[in-house]
Each structure stands twice: as structure tokens, then as C-alpha cells.
Amino acid sequence: MKEIIKRLYVTGYQSYELGIFSENDPRVQVIKNILKKELINLIENGLEWVMISGNLGTEMWAGQIIKELKKDYPEISLAIILPFKEFGSNWKEPNQLVLNELVQSADFVDSVSHQTYQNPVQFKNHVHFLLQHTDGALVVYDSEYPGKSKFFLSDVERFQAGNSYDLLTITMDDLENYSDFGDSV
């Protein structure tokens, strides 16, 4: 691991991949608590920017945590880097509201492609941009429970072959152990 991660991309399971369809699901709080613990540790060690793409689930929860942590850590900033213009516009209204609320509170918001969705190349370009503009990634993911993040992790492995890039993971075991001990932050 590098001495300091200043710019971190946070991603992982989307809520539907975990079978979570309500913010009141107790698993959301477990995930948020462990993300908060990891993010505080990174902030206290020099983290300046957290980037998310605006996906439902892990990324939204991380954005909400950063918004909350700004009270105690005003030096931390949130960037939302969407893959394309109007990302999330076809979501159900409650999900759009969550994204819009985060966009309003973020320190920086932009999209890699300034066009609406055209083709999958926009997602590839988005990942390339994130890898080029962050020092590492924190991913809630477990290889025993594959999800969409496996594609991002493959890109990270290829990127790491020629670049210094930190990959931090939170696995299902980490989540289970955290909830077993009833840790709270």
C-alpha cells in the first residue's frame, strides 16, 4: 500500500445485488458502519477526496457517509463522477431523489461522457478515468459472491500491472465478523 491514499474510489455491490430494497434493511447499517470505520482511518491518514459514480448501494452509502463525516472532517471532499450525462434519470423516483440529494451536497460533480447513454464504451472510458484519477479503490466485494464489481476488479488488476494502485476490499466475511461483534462507530 502507498504511504498515503489522497484520492479514493469507493464502489461495490449495488443494493439489488445484495437483495436490499429498503434503506431500513439492517444490513445497510452494517455496511455503512464498516465503510465509515475504513473511511475514517483513511481520512486520518491523509485521504482528501472520495469519488463515487452514483450507483445505488455501496456508492450511495459511501457518499452519505462522507456527507456525514464532513462535520468532523471538513478536509474530506466528495466527487461524483458519473459515467454519462443524465445517469440515473430512468431510475424510480425515490432512487433519483437519493442521487440528486448527494449531487447537491458533493464538492465536485461531472460526467466522463457529456452525452446521454450511447454504448458500453462509455462505461469503459469511465473506469479508465477513475483509475487514472485515483490512488486506490475501496471495494465491498467477495469473489465467492460475484457481482458487477468483478468487471471493475479485472480492470484494476490490468491497471496494477503497469501502475501503482491500492486495492482495499471489504468481504462478506468482514461484514459478517463486523455484525457479529456488534461494532459501532
Order of alpha helices (4+ residues) and beta strands (2+ residues): beta-alpha-beta-alpha-beta-alpha-beta-alpha-beta-alpha-beta-alpha
